[in-house]
Amino acid sequence: MAGYKNFETEKYLLETLERITKNRFEYKVLYVNISKLKPKNRHPKFVRIITRLFDDLVSIANSTLFVLANGDFAILGKNITDKVVGDAIEKLRRGLITDPIWSSKSSSEFTRVYQ
């Protein structure tokens, strides 16, 4: 049943992206590649904790959080500022400091902002 829920989430994200294409310059998407973390840091319960680190960003930016089937998540909103994103990513980095993602070249690919 969980797979069905993720499918619906991904479908809703795609529909939302299609709907906003007319005004896409007003929106930003923060994408977090949870699937690049070590397996112990990708446990579904841990992913829920990680997404809570972004609660401030979601509420401040009046955004929507989409958790995908692989654990990655996207936050879509109009008022996503670089400062709010930076603060959320710093919280994430502090919580996952032991994961090799932060010491590798791929850490810049761990989170991305699309405009």
N, C-alpha and C positions, 0 to 999 in steps of 0.2 A: 504494500500500500504506500510506503514511503516513496518509492520510485514514481508512482503516479502523481504524488504531490509535487515532486521536483519537476516532472514533465509539465505540469500545469504552470508552475512558477516560470520555467523557461519559456513556455508559450506566451505567458502574460508579458514577460520582459520583451520578447520580440514584437508582440502587438503594440506595446507601449512605444518602443523605438520607432516602429513604422508610423505611429500616430503623430509623433513629435517631429518628424522629418521636416515639416514646413517651417518650424521655428527652432531647429536644432541648435542654433547659435546661442540660444538662451539657456541651454542645458549643458550639464557636465555629467560624466559617468566616472565614478571611481571603481576600478576593477581590482579585486584582491585575489591573487592566485594561491589560495589555500592548498590546492593540489600539488604545489611545489614544495611544501613542507615535508619534514620527515613523517613517516606514518603515525608515530605516536602523537604528533601534534595535529593530525587530521581526524581524530576521533570525532564522531558527530556531537558528542557532549562538549568537547573542547571547541569545536567550530561555533556552537551556540554562545559559548563564553567570549570567543573572539569577536563575534558579531556585536555583542553588547558593548565592546570597546568603541563602537562606532555610533552608539545611541545619540551622543551629542551632535554628531554630524547630521544624522538623519533628522533630528528634531530642529536644529538650527536652520538647516537648509531646506526644511519642508520636503524631504526626499523620500524615496521608496527604496527599501532594501530587498534585493532578490538573492536568495541562496540557491545555487544551482546544484545539480545532481552530484557533481564531483567535489562539492564543498566550497568551491570558489563562490564569491559573491560580488554583486554589483550594486552600487548605490547611485541612483539616478535622481537628479534634482536641478533646480534652477539657481539656487543660491549657494552653491558649493564654492567656498573660497579656498585659496591655497593655504591660508593659515589654519583653517578648520581641518583640512585634509592632513596637513603636516602634523598637527596636534594628535590626530587619531592614529596616524602611522607611527608616531613616536611612542604612543601607548602600546601599540602592537609590538613594536621592536623591543621595548622593555620586557614585555610579557614572554617574548619568544627569543630572547637573547642567546639562548643555548642552541637554537636551531642553526645549522650551517648556512642557511639561506642568507643570513646577515653578514657572513664573512666571505661570501662568494660574489663573483661578478654578476650573478643572476639576481642579486637583491634589488637592483634597479628595475628588473622585470617583475618583481613580486607584486608591486602595486603600480597601477598606471591610471592616469586621468585622461579621459577622452573628452574633447570639446566638439 
